[in-house]
Amino acid sequence: MGQLEHELRATFAAAVRVTPAVEDAAGRSITRAGEVRRRRAAGAAIATVVALVIGGAGAVALRDGSPSTGTATTPTRPLSTSTFFNGLNTAAVPPVDVLSANQIVMTDGRTVSLAALPSARRAYRTGDVWLVETWNAQARMFALWRVTATGEARQLVEGKRIAVSADGSQVAWSLDESVQVGRITGDSVTAVKQTGRTAGFGPLAFVAGGVLLGLSQTGVGIDNYDMWFPSRGVYTVGPRRHEPIFGPNAEGTLLYGLDDGAVPCLAEIDPQTLTSVRSACVPGLAADSSVYPSPDGRWLLIVGPARIDLYDLTTMWKLPEPSQTWTGGTATSVVWVEGRTFAAAAPGGAVSQVAPNGVRLGFGTAPDGSPTFVIPRLS
């Protein structure tokens, strides 16, 4: 064990003490590798994987060692998000690709300029290229670009909303009165299906062989949801849902959303009917929360307006108590890197890659201290 890791473990042990919670024999793992958008992010299409930008700073300390199925940990006290990046031994390069100051910064320190593009909002790594989503404020349109390591950029599609599939092979985009789905091949897109008229609905995510559609009737966030299954033909009005939907799981079989009652609860939602399968009333959940499952289905981060909670998905549905909580701050998004490891970026540019045992696996800074967004790899 290196000295830095030893000190981090010692700091973690002094800061947090966790105790085991009860076993949930009926709990099943729920997975998600794709990007999920913030509920209230105006005009932005969600994707199946996203990046975490901590509002302030915070420290992650989850479980140590390989967890056994059906067990969870509950913290004795919450940690403050204001300590997340304190004391980091920052390196010259980030541990994962980041989008910052209209450029991509790679893990080897090389950069790819996006200065010739409209404002870059998010990016996805697929193979040795990036899919970059931009926003043209004058035209009020999003666009998806294919960008190479040499900076060569080619626009793939343009629309009022854009959604990219979890494996980066498909894209959905909305036109004036319809939504199209196309297959990405190299530097081009071949349109394969079109909805017909959707009455203003636009694409939010790919799930269960279909496309989750969203519409804002109030002009403040998405407040109407429906599904379109391209294999069934043109869009027809389905069983719409009005409670917030956060996004799909990693397997792309279910959705996470809000059961809005006296106490807001997190629900699993069947994409076929947009009805709740089961729910857990977790503390701090709100309409503008964001949820991010780990790719292995073990962990779920719930980011609220003033707190971040980590849940063990093998126990959460029967015992909705967080394994770890950070209070006093929030986050805009998170990306799970692999297994039980995720990457986080502070608004000032510091990037930390964190594992559930509390060990920070990598460090880095943005080139000029500007806001940084971690770039996920699409599988």
C-alpha positions, 0 to 999 in steps of 0.5 A: 500500500502506498503512503498516499493510500495509507493516509487516505485510509487512515483519514477515512477511518477517523472520519467515518464509522459504519455499522452493518444493516439488516439483510434483504433476501428479496432485494435484487440488484438494479443496474444502469450504465447510461446517462441520466439527466437532471430533472430540471435541466432546461432544454438538455437531453438526457443520456444514459451516463453522465458526469458528476460536478460537486457544488462545493467539495466533499469526501467519499467514504463507502464500504471497505472490501468486497461487499457480500450480497444482501448487506449494507452499511449505515453511517453514524453521522453524515459527512459534509460535502465541503470536505470532498476535495480538501487535501487532494494531492492533485496531479497534472492530468485528470484520472478520466477524460473531462470536458472543460473550457470548451475542450476535452482534456485526456488522461495523458494530458493531451487536449482536443479543442472544441473552440470551433463548435457551439457551446459544448454541454456534454460529451461521451467517449466511444472507442477512440472518438467522442460524441459531443453535444452542443447548444446553439443559443441563437438557433435554440438547437442542440447538435451532436458532433463526432470529434476525433483526437486530432480535433476533426469534428463532423455534425451528425444531427441537430434537433430541439432535443437529443438522446444517445443510446447507452452503447453510443450506436443510436441517437434520437433527435426531435424535429418540429413535430416528430422524433427520428431515431438513427444509427451512428456509423462512423461519421454519419447517421442513418435515419431508421425510424420516425414517430410521425406527429408527437405534439411536442414530445422530444427524446429523453432516453433509450429504454426497453427497446423504446424511446422515453419522450418528454414534454414541458407544458409549463415551460419549467422542466419536463412534466409529461412523459410517454414512450415510443417503440419504433418497432411498433410503427409511428407514435401513438398516445400511450399511458402518459405519466406526469410525475418526474422520471429520472432515467433508465437503469443500466440494463435498460429495462426499467426507469427510475422516477418519483412516486409523488405522494405525501412522502416522495418515494423513489419508484421503479417504473415499467416502460411499457405502462409507465406505472410503478413496479415498487418504491422506496421512500428514501429521505431527501428525495425531491422532484429535482433530485438526480439518481445514478446507479452503478454499472454493477447494480450495487450502488445508487447515488441520489443527489438532492438540492442539499444532500448526496446519499449513497444506497445499497440497492440489494437492501434499499427497497426493504430498508431505505436507509443510506449507506453514506450521506453528505450534507451541506451541498449538492451535485449536478451529475455523476458518472460511474467509471467501472464497477463500484468506482465513480469520478467526480469534478469540483466546479473549480476544476479538481477531479477525483476518482473515488471507490466505495472503500474511501480510497481516492484512485486518481486526481487531476485539475482542469487547465484553468480552474473552469467548471469541469464535466467528467466524460463517461465511456459508452459501452 
